[in-house]
């Protein structure tokens, strides 16, 4: 008689505990990712909005406007002093070049005024200028004074900027400000390292010290 069926298959005695252990590990990992890593609390002052605007005006854009303005003025002057009848065209080019240089010099101030007017106009939309931001491994959740909130997932995080007063985390087309003196949980230095790890994960081709 064959003995193939004499010992019916049995499950390993530790299968159920092992499954429970895996579920517990996943639950612990999920809870850890939702645990607050950093908390900021601050008011959107006009000075903070102005700093925010200055950081949004890129050096490349300012450089392009400077180059364009200088070229336009140079072409205009050549036409003004040329023997051909191009004086009016030259004056026009000089005027456009001068406007480009003026706009460049006032770019962030104009943007700051737009932010300030928008904040004053929409104070009821997000409960005024007060902000409380809770940062986890998964997202940054921005709370207004009336507890309304907006969630920014780190899966949509694209870059960050900083100066000596604040960090700005970029989520698509939205920027979230984190003043360095506003941290009630964690420190600004730790937060900078945290953003760098999100922007340049281990093994990526990013620089060793991004935005520093």
C-alpha positions in Angstrom: 0.0 0.0 0.0 1.2 3.4 -0.8 2.1 5.6 2.1 1.5 8.9 0.2 -1.7 9.6 2.1 -0.8 8.2 5.4 0.4 11.6 6.8 -2.1 14.3 5.8 -0.6 17.7 5.3 -0.6 20.0 8.3 -0.1 23.7 8.5 3.0 24.9 10.4 2.0 25.4 14.0 3.3 29.0 14.0 1.5 30.2 10.8 -1.3 32.1 12.6 1.1 33.8 15.1 3.3 34.7 12.2 0.4 36.3 10.3 -0.7 38.2 13.3 2.9 39.4 13.8 3.0 40.7 10.2 -0.3 42.5 10.6 1.0 44.1 13.9 4.2 45.2 12.1 2.2 46.8 9.3 -0.1 48.6 11.8 2.9 49.8 13.8 4.6 51.1 10.6 1.4 52.9 9.5 1.0 54.5 12.9 4.6 55.6 12.8 4.2 57.2 9.4 1.2 59.2 10.8 3.0 60.3 13.9 3.7 64.0 14.0 7.4 64.7 13.3 7.2 68.5 13.3 4.7 71.1 14.4 4.8 74.8 13.4 2.6 77.6 14.6 2.7 81.2 13.4 0.9 84.2 11.9 1.2 85.3 8.3 2.6 88.8 8.8 3.2 91.2 5.9 7.0 90.7 6.4 6.6 86.9 6.2 4.6 87.3 3.0 7.2 89.6 1.5 10.0 87.1 2.3 7.8 84.4 0.8 7.4 86.4 -2.4 11.2 87.1 -2.6 11.9 83.4 -2.5 9.5 82.7 -5.3 11.2 85.2 -7.7 13.9 82.9 -9.1 17.4 84.1 -9.8 17.1 82.7 -13.4 14.0 84.9 -14.0 15.7 88.0 -12.7 18.8 87.3 -14.7 16.7 86.8 -17.9 15.0 90.1 -17.4 18.3 91.9 -16.8 19.7 90.4 -20.0 16.6 91.2 -22.0 16.4 94.8 -20.7 20.1 95.4 -21.5 19.8 94.0 -25.0 16.7 96.0 -25.7 18.3 99.2 -24.6 21.4 98.5 -26.6 19.4 97.8 -29.8 17.4 101.0 -29.2 20.5 103.1 -28.8 22.0 101.7 -32.0 18.8 102.6 -33.9 18.5 106.0 -32.3 22.0 106.9 -33.5 21.9 105.1 -36.8 21.8 107.1 -40.1 18.5 105.3 -41.1 15.1 106.6 -40.0 14.8 104.2 -37.1 14.7 106.8 -34.3 11.1 106.1 -33.1 11.8 102.3 -33.1 15.0 103.0 -31.1 13.1 105.1 -28.6 10.5 102.3 -28.3 13.1 99.6 -27.6 14.9 101.8 -25.0 11.5 102.4 -23.3 10.7 98.6 -23.3 14.2 97.8 -22.0 13.9 100.4 -19.2 10.5 98.9 -18.2 12.1 95.4 -18.1 14.8 96.6 -15.7 12.2 98.5 -13.6 10.0 95.5 -13.4 12.9 93.3 -12.4 13.9 95.6 -9.6 10.3 95.6 -8.2 9.3 92.1 -9.1 9.2 90.6 -5.6 7.6 93.7 -4.1 4.8 93.5 -6.6 4.3 89.8 -5.9 4.4 90.5 -2.1 1.6 93.1 -2.5 -0.4 90.7 -4.4 0.0 88.1 -1.7 -0.9 90.6 1.0 -4.0 91.8 -0.8 -5.1 88.2 -1.4 -4.6 87.4 2.3 -6.6 90.4 3.3 -9.4 89.6 0.8 -9.6 85.9 1.7 -9.1 85.9 5.4 -12.5 84.2 5.9 -11.5 81.4 3.5 -8.8 79.8 5.7 -9.8 81.4 9.0 -7.4 84.4 9.1 -3.7 84.6 9.1 -3.0 82.0 11.8 -1.4 78.8 10.7 -0.6 75.5 12.6 1.2 72.9 10.5 1.6 69.3 11.5 4.1 67.3 9.5 4.2 63.5 9.3 6.1 61.2 7.1 3.1 61.2 4.7 1.9 64.8 4.6 1.9 68.3 5.8 -1.5 69.3 7.3 -2.2 73.0 7.5 -4.7 74.1 10.1 -6.3 77.6 10.2 -7.5 79.3 13.4 -11.0 77.9 12.9 -9.6 74.3 12.6 -10.3 74.1 8.9 -7.4 72.2 7.2 -5.7 71.5 4.0 -3.5 68.4 3.4 -0.4 68.3 1.2 0.9 64.8 0.5 4.6 64.2 0.2 3.9 62.1 -2.8 3.3 65.5 -4.5 6.4 67.2 -3.0 8.7 68.5 -5.7 11.2 70.8 -4.1 12.0 73.2 -1.2 13.6 76.6 -0.7 15.0 78.3 2.4 16.8 81.3 3.7 17.8 82.3 7.2 14.2 83.0 8.2 12.0 80.3 6.7 11.6 77.1 4.6 9.2 76.8 1.8 8.1 73.3 0.8 6.8 73.1 -2.8 3.8 70.8 -3.5 3.1 71.1 -7.2 2.0 74.7 -7.7 1.5 75.4 -4.0 4.1 76.6 -1.5 3.9 76.0 2.3 5.9 78.3 4.6 7.7 77.1 7.7 9.4 80.0 9.6 12.5 78.8 11.4 11.3 80.3 14.8 7.9 78.7 14.6 8.7 75.0 15.5 7.0 73.7 18.7 8.0 70.1 17.9 11.3 69.4 16.3 13.9 72.0 15.2 14.5 74.0 12.0 17.8 72.1 11.4 16.1 68.7 11.7 13.3 69.9 9.4 15.8 71.0 6.8 17.4 67.5 6.9 13.9 66.0 6.7 13.0 68.0 3.6 16.3 67.1 2.0 15.6 63.4 2.6 12.2 63.8 0.9 13.6 65.7 -2.0 16.7 63.5 -2.5 16.0 60.0 -1.2 18.9 57.7 -0.4 20.3 56.4 -3.6 19.1 59.3 -5.7 21.2 61.4 -8.0 20.6 64.5 -5.9 23.3 66.7 -4.4 24.7 66.0 -1.0 23.6 69.3 0.4 20.5 70.5 -1.6 19.6 74.1 -1.4 22.3 74.9 1.1 
